[in-house]
Amino acid sequence: MKIKEVRDLGVDELKQKNSELVEELFRLRLRHASEKVESTAILSSLRKDIARIKTVLKEKEAAN
């Protein structure tokens, strides 16, 4: 997910997307611990997406 895509989303959409990504990261971590995951790079990309979303959320909340 690109930062431009994240900035185009509204606050409610960002919060929803954040919770979805956190849940997906949790499931991937469990699967990684119990069995083989196709690509471990997905874990780092999810963490980075979550960080991008949190950054934009902070910016939008500070602007209000």
PyMOL commands that set and color helices and strands:
alter all, ss='L'
color gray80, all
select helices_A, chain A and resi 3-8+11-34+41-63
alter helices_A, ss='H'
color red, helices_A
deselect
rebuild
show_as cartoon
